[in-house]
Amino acid sequence: MATIVSSSSFFSVSLPGRLGNSRRCSVKPNPSPIFIRKFVAKIRASSTAFIETKPSEPSFVENEASTSKNVLACPICYKPLTWIGDSSLSIESAAGSSLQCNTCKKTYSGMGTHFDMTAASGSKDYGELMTPTTEFFRMPFMSFIYERGWRQNFVWGGFPGPEKEFELMKGYLKPVLGGNIIDASCGSGLFSRIFAKSGLFSLVVALDYSENMLKQCYEFVQQEANFPKEYENFLLVRADISRLPFAASSIDAVHAGAAIHCWPSPSTGVAEISRVLRPGGVFVGTTYIFDGPFNLIPFSRLLRQNMMQISGSYTFLSEREIEDLCRACGLVDFKCTRNRGFVMFTATKPSQN
């Protein structure tokens, strides 16, 4: 973590194998455009993406894109919710709407900028403290500086920068373009806004446990001149990664950028992602990697365990640990792209036979 990555290190974003040290992963170059035809319905919509690998032999990628607000579910019982108030899927709908679970008889109210979909939402006397790492990112100061200096420092660890990261992940997300996507642990919504502005997804859900991060995302949306103000398929949701408020098999893609090392229990978080992904759905994440020369440090494993106990998070995993974690949670076809301390990894929910 001693040098800054130059743009020349990422000569071709369609070839992840050229990004630093990439093992067991590649996104083959595809010079042809992607054509997505969507049939939008009230509850569900189907889309067919035509990906031309050769001029004479087009291949077809089928996916169902959920564009309905019914994708949201009660985080307690996972049953569908009844939408009360402004039924549009716009960022403004949280100001005058609520979601009601007819099974738990619980109401999840809009908080002006976002929906609070945590299990403890609405409690008056009960307050829940999370791990030190989670509480650190709930501070107003952190939400203010995250895109004003904090995220920019990731370049020292090998992160190529948001634009290049997005170009890299598009290769992994190609089978589900046109569907919905959850930006889990979205922070101040850096990638949530990129997803929305790209027009490649039918619904973007910016999800984080930090109320202040979501409020900062809302402010950025209001300030960005190039953000589509009438964009109706963009929601801000406060939720716990270990209790996602979505129905099973309802999500096409989940992105977790620089996040998994901050989760109190990565296995619980990835298991929840596996639950909500539809068959064929894609999980893409980035994090700092802990292997290679780090394994040569004496007592490195013991040191990492002590850091985990102090911070309350899993800090940094190795590539092998991430792959094993995805497999243990029911995800397959693990691939990754690495550059020094940076890794972008992907895994897929198995398709039903």
C-alpha positions as CSV (number, residue, x, y, z in Angstrom):
1,M,0.0,0.0,0.0
2,A,2.8,2.4,-0.9
3,T,2.1,3.5,-4.5
4,I,-0.9,5.0,-6.2
5,V,-2.5,3.1,-9.1
6,S,-2.2,4.9,-12.4
7,S,-4.8,4.7,-15.1
8,S,-2.4,2.7,-17.2
9,S,-2.7,-0.2,-14.8
10,F,-6.2,-0.7,-16.1
11,F,-5.7,-0.6,-19.8
12,S,-8.8,-2.6,-20.7
13,V,-11.7,-2.8,-18.3
14,S,-13.3,-5.5,-20.4
15,L,-10.3,-7.7,-19.6
16,P,-10.1,-8.1,-15.8
17,G,-7.2,-10.4,-16.3
18,R,-5.1,-7.3,-17.0
19,L,-5.9,-5.8,-13.6
20,G,-3.0,-6.6,-11.4
21,N,-2.8,-10.2,-10.4
22,S,-6.1,-11.9,-11.5
23,R,-6.5,-15.5,-10.8
24,R,-9.3,-17.9,-11.8
25,C,-11.3,-15.1,-13.3
26,S,-11.7,-13.3,-16.6
27,V,-14.4,-11.4,-18.4
28,K,-13.9,-12.0,-22.1
29,P,-13.9,-8.9,-24.3
30,N,-17.2,-8.3,-26.0
31,P,-17.1,-5.5,-28.6
32,S,-20.7,-5.9,-29.5
33,P,-23.4,-3.9,-27.8
34,I,-26.0,-5.4,-25.4
35,F,-29.6,-4.9,-26.4
36,I,-32.2,-5.2,-23.6
37,R,-35.9,-5.5,-24.4
38,K,-38.1,-5.1,-21.3
39,F,-41.8,-5.9,-21.0
40,V,-42.8,-3.9,-17.9
41,A,-45.9,-5.1,-16.0
42,K,-47.5,-3.9,-12.8
43,I,-46.0,-6.7,-10.6
44,R,-43.4,-8.5,-12.7
45,A,-41.5,-7.8,-15.9
46,S,-39.5,-10.1,-18.2
47,S,-36.5,-9.0,-20.2
48,T,-34.3,-10.7,-22.7
49,A,-30.8,-9.5,-23.2
50,F,-29.2,-10.3,-26.6
51,I,-25.5,-10.6,-26.2
52,E,-23.7,-11.0,-29.5
53,T,-20.5,-13.0,-29.0
54,K,-19.9,-13.5,-32.7
55,P,-21.4,-11.6,-35.6
56,S,-23.1,-14.7,-37.0
57,E,-24.0,-16.5,-33.7
58,P,-25.9,-14.4,-31.1
59,S,-26.4,-15.9,-27.7
60,F,-29.3,-15.2,-25.5
61,V,-29.3,-14.5,-21.8
62,E,-32.7,-14.9,-20.2
63,N,-33.6,-13.2,-16.9
64,E,-36.7,-12.1,-15.1
65,A,-36.5,-8.5,-13.9
66,S,-38.6,-7.6,-10.9
67,T,-39.8,-4.0,-11.1
68,S,-42.4,-4.2,-8.4
69,K,-42.4,-2.7,-5.0
70,N,-43.6,-6.2,-3.9
71,V,-39.9,-7.1,-3.8
72,L,-39.8,-5.6,-0.4
73,A,-40.8,-7.9,2.5
74,C,-41.1,-7.8,6.3
75,P,-37.6,-8.4,7.8
76,I,-39.2,-10.4,10.6
77,C,-41.4,-12.9,8.7
78,Y,-40.3,-12.2,5.1
79,K,-44.0,-11.9,4.1
80,P,-45.1,-9.4,1.4
81,L,-45.9,-5.8,2.6
82,T,-48.8,-3.6,1.8
83,W,-47.8,-0.2,0.5
84,I,-49.7,2.7,2.1
85,G,-49.5,6.3,0.7
86,D,-47.3,7.3,-2.3
87,S,-47.0,4.1,-4.3
88,S,-44.3,5.4,-6.7
89,L,-40.9,3.8,-6.5
90,S,-39.2,7.2,-6.4
91,I,-36.7,8.5,-3.9
92,E,-39.4,10.9,-2.7
93,S,-41.9,8.2,-1.8
94,A,-40.4,7.6,1.6
95,A,-41.7,11.0,2.8
96,G,-45.3,10.1,2.7
97,S,-45.6,6.4,2.7
98,S,-45.4,3.4,5.0
99,L,-45.2,-0.4,4.5
100,Q,-47.5,-2.7,6.5
101,C,-47.0,-6.4,7.3
102,N,-50.4,-8.0,7.6
103,T,-48.8,-11.1,9.3
104,C,-46.8,-9.3,12.0
105,K,-49.2,-6.3,12.2
106,K,-46.1,-4.1,12.0
107,T,-45.7,-0.9,10.1
108,Y,-42.5,0.3,8.6
109,S,-42.6,4.1,8.2
110,G,-40.9,6.3,5.7
111,M,-38.4,8.5,7.5
112,G,-38.4,11.4,5.0
113,T,-35.3,10.3,3.1
114,H,-35.6,6.5,3.5
115,F,-37.6,3.6,4.7
116,D,-36.5,2.1,8.0
117,M,-36.8,-1.7,7.4
118,T,-34.8,-2.9,10.5
119,A,-36.4,-5.4,12.8
120,A,-36.4,-2.9,15.7
121,S,-38.0,-0.2,13.6
122,G,-40.7,1.7,15.5
123,S,-39.5,0.6,19.0
124,K,-39.7,3.4,21.6
125,D,-37.7,2.2,24.5
126,Y,-35.4,-0.4,23.0
127,G,-32.2,0.7,21.4
128,E,-29.7,-1.6,19.8
129,L,-26.0,-0.9,19.5
130,M,-24.0,-2.7,16.8
131,T,-20.3,-3.5,16.7
132,P,-17.8,-0.6,16.9
133,T,-17.2,-0.8,13.2
134,T,-20.9,-0.5,12.3
135,E,-21.4,2.3,14.8
136,F,-18.4,4.2,13.5
137,F,-20.0,4.5,10.1
138,R,-23.3,5.7,11.6
139,M,-21.6,8.9,12.8
140,P,-22.6,12.1,10.9
141,F,-18.9,12.9,10.5
142,M,-18.2,9.7,8.6
143,S,-21.2,10.1,6.2
144,F,-19.9,13.6,5.4
145,I,-16.3,12.7,4.7
146,Y,-16.9,9.3,3.0
147,E,-16.9,10.7,-0.6
148,R,-14.9,13.8,0.4
149,G,-11.6,12.1,1.0
150,W,-12.2,8.7,2.7
151,R,-13.1,6.7,-0.4
152,Q,-10.4,8.4,-2.5
153,N,-7.7,6.9,-0.2
154,F,-8.7,3.4,-1.3
155,V,-6.5,3.8,-4.3
156,W,-3.5,3.2,-2.0
157,G,-4.8,-0.4,-1.5
158,G,-5.2,-1.1,-5.2
159,F,-8.8,0.0,-5.7
160,P,-9.0,1.4,-9.3
161,G,-11.7,4.0,-8.6
162,P,-15.5,4.0,-8.9
163,E,-15.7,4.4,-12.7
164,K,-13.3,1.6,-13.5
165,E,-14.8,-0.6,-10.8
166,F,-18.2,-0.2,-12.4
167,E,-16.8,-1.1,-15.8
168,L,-15.2,-4.2,-14.3
169,M,-18.4,-5.3,-12.5
170,K,-20.5,-4.8,-15.6
171,G,-18.8,-7.9,-17.1
172,Y,-19.9,-10.0,-14.1
173,L,-23.4,-8.5,-14.0
174,K,-24.0,-9.0,-17.8
175,P,-26.4,-12.0,-17.3
176,V,-28.7,-9.9,-15.1
177,L,-28.6,-6.5,-16.8
178,G,-32.2,-5.1,-17.0
179,G,-33.1,-6.6,-13.6
180,N,-33.1,-5.2,-10.2
181,I,-30.0,-4.6,-8.0
182,I,-29.4,-4.1,-4.3
183,D,-26.4,-1.9,-3.4
184,A,-25.8,-3.5,0.1
185,S,-23.9,-1.5,2.6
186,C,-24.1,1.4,0.1
187,G,-22.6,4.0,2.4
188,S,-23.4,7.5,0.9
189,G,-24.7,5.8,-2.3
190,L,-21.7,6.2,-4.5
191,F,-22.4,3.1,-6.6
192,S,-26.2,3.3,-6.0
193,R,-26.2,6.6,-8.0
194,I,-23.9,5.1,-10.7
195,F,-26.3,2.2,-11.1
196,A,-29.3,4.5,-11.4
197,K,-27.7,6.8,-13.9
198,S,-26.5,4.0,-16.0
199,G,-30.0,3.0,-16.9
200,L,-29.0,-0.7,-16.9
201,F,-31.3,-1.8,-14.0
202,S,-35.0,-1.8,-13.6
203,L,-34.8,-1.0,-9.9
204,V,-31.9,0.2,-7.7
205,V,-32.2,-0.2,-3.9
206,A,-29.6,1.7,-1.9
207,L,-29.3,-0.2,1.4
208,D,-27.3,0.6,4.5
209,Y,-27.6,0.4,8.3
210,S,-26.5,4.0,8.8
211,E,-29.3,6.5,8.8
212,N,-26.7,9.3,8.2
213,M,-25.2,7.6,5.2
214,L,-28.7,7.3,3.6
215,K,-29.4,10.9,4.3
216,Q,-26.1,11.9,2.7
217,C,-27.1,9.8,-0.3
218,Y,-30.4,11.6,-0.5
219,E,-28.6,15.0,-0.4
220,F,-26.2,13.9,-3.2
221,V,-29.1,12.9,-5.4
222,Q,-30.7,16.3,-4.9
223,Q,-27.5,18.1,-5.7
224,E,-26.4,16.1,-8.8
225,A,-27.5,17.9,-11.9
226,N,-27.1,14.7,-14.1
227,F,-29.2,12.5,-11.8
228,P,-32.6,11.8,-13.3
229,K,-34.9,13.7,-10.9
230,E,-38.0,11.8,-12.2
231,Y,-36.3,8.5,-11.8
232,E,-38.9,6.3,-10.2
233,N,-37.0,3.1,-9.6
234,F,-34.7,4.2,-6.9
235,L,-35.2,3.5,-3.2
236,L,-33.3,4.2,0.0
237,V,-33.7,1.5,2.6
238,R,-32.2,1.2,6.1
239,A,-31.7,-2.5,6.9
240,D,-29.4,-5.0,8.6
241,I,-27.3,-7.1,6.2
242,S,-28.1,-10.1,8.4
243,R,-31.9,-9.5,8.0
244,L,-32.6,-8.3,4.5
245,P,-36.2,-7.0,3.9
246,F,-36.7,-8.9,0.6
247,A,-38.6,-11.9,-0.4
248,A,-36.7,-15.1,-1.2
249,S,-35.5,-15.5,-4.8
250,S,-36.7,-11.9,-5.7
251,I,-33.4,-10.1,-6.5
252,D,-31.4,-10.3,-9.7
253,A,-28.1,-8.8,-8.4
254,V,-26.5,-7.7,-5.1
255,H,-23.4,-5.5,-5.0
256,A,-21.4,-5.0,-1.8
257,G,-18.6,-2.5,-2.4
258,A,-15.8,-2.4,0.2
259,A,-18.2,-3.8,2.7
260,I,-17.8,-7.5,3.7
261,H,-14.8,-6.8,5.9
262,C,-17.0,-4.4,8.0
263,W,-19.8,-6.9,8.6
264,P,-20.1,-8.4,12.1
265,S,-20.8,-11.8,10.5
266,P,-19.8,-12.3,6.8
267,S,-21.4,-15.7,6.7
268,T,-24.8,-14.4,7.9
269,G,-24.6,-11.6,5.4
270,V,-23.7,-13.8,2.4
271,A,-26.3,-16.4,3.5
272,E,-28.9,-13.6,3.4
273,I,-27.7,-12.5,0.0
274,S,-28.0,-16.1,-1.2
275,R,-31.5,-16.3,0.1
276,V,-32.8,-13.2,-1.7
277,L,-31.0,-13.9,-5.0
278,R,-33.2,-15.6,-7.6
279,P,-31.7,-18.7,-9.4
280,G,-29.1,-17.3,-11.7
281,G,-28.8,-14.1,-9.7
282,V,-25.3,-12.6,-9.2
283,F,-23.4,-11.4,-6.2
284,V,-20.5,-9.0,-6.8
285,G,-18.4,-7.6,-4.0
286,T,-15.1,-5.8,-3.4
287,T,-12.9,-5.8,-0.4
288,Y,-9.3,-5.7,0.8
289,I,-7.6,-9.1,0.6
290,F,-5.5,-10.6,3.3
291,D,-3.1,-13.2,1.8
292,G,0.1,-13.3,-0.3
293,P,2.9,-11.5,1.5
294,F,0.7,-10.9,4.6
295,N,0.9,-14.6,5.4
296,L,4.7,-14.3,5.9
297,I,4.2,-12.0,8.8
298,P,4.8,-13.9,12.1
299,F,1.6,-14.6,14.0
300,S,-0.4,-12.9,11.3
301,R,-3.5,-15.2,12.0
302,L,-3.4,-14.4,15.7
303,L,-3.0,-10.7,15.0
304,R,-6.0,-10.8,12.7
305,Q,-8.1,-12.6,15.3
306,N,-7.2,-10.0,17.9
307,M,-8.2,-7.2,15.5
308,M,-11.5,-8.9,14.9
309,Q,-12.2,-9.1,18.6
310,I,-11.4,-5.4,19.1
311,S,-13.2,-4.0,16.0
312,G,-16.1,-6.4,16.1
313,S,-15.7,-7.1,12.4
314,Y,-13.9,-9.7,10.3
315,T,-11.4,-7.2,8.9
316,F,-9.8,-8.7,5.9
317,L,-10.3,-12.3,4.5
318,S,-8.1,-14.2,2.1
319,E,-9.2,-15.1,-1.4
320,R,-9.6,-18.7,-0.4
321,E,-11.7,-17.8,2.6
322,I,-14.0,-15.6,0.5
323,E,-14.4,-18.4,-2.1
324,D,-15.1,-21.0,0.7
325,L,-17.6,-18.6,2.3
326,C,-19.6,-18.1,-1.0
327,R,-19.6,-21.9,-1.6
328,A,-20.8,-22.6,2.0
329,C,-23.7,-20.2,1.5
330,G,-24.9,-21.9,-1.6
331,L,-23.2,-19.7,-4.3
332,V,-21.3,-21.2,-7.2
333,D,-19.0,-20.1,-10.1
334,F,-16.7,-18.0,-7.9
335,K,-14.4,-15.7,-9.9
336,C,-12.2,-12.8,-8.8
337,T,-10.0,-10.0,-10.1
338,R,-7.1,-8.8,-7.9
339,N,-4.7,-5.8,-7.8
340,R,-2.4,-5.7,-4.7
341,G,-4.8,-5.4,-1.7
342,F,-7.9,-5.0,-3.9
343,V,-10.2,-7.9,-4.9
344,M,-13.4,-7.9,-6.9
345,F,-15.2,-11.2,-6.6
346,T,-18.4,-12.7,-7.9
347,A,-20.5,-15.8,-7.3
348,T,-23.9,-16.9,-8.7
349,K,-27.0,-18.5,-7.2
350,P,-27.3,-21.9,-9.0
351,S,-30.0,-22.1,-11.6
352,Q,-32.8,-24.5,-11.1
353,N,-32.8,-27.6,-13.3
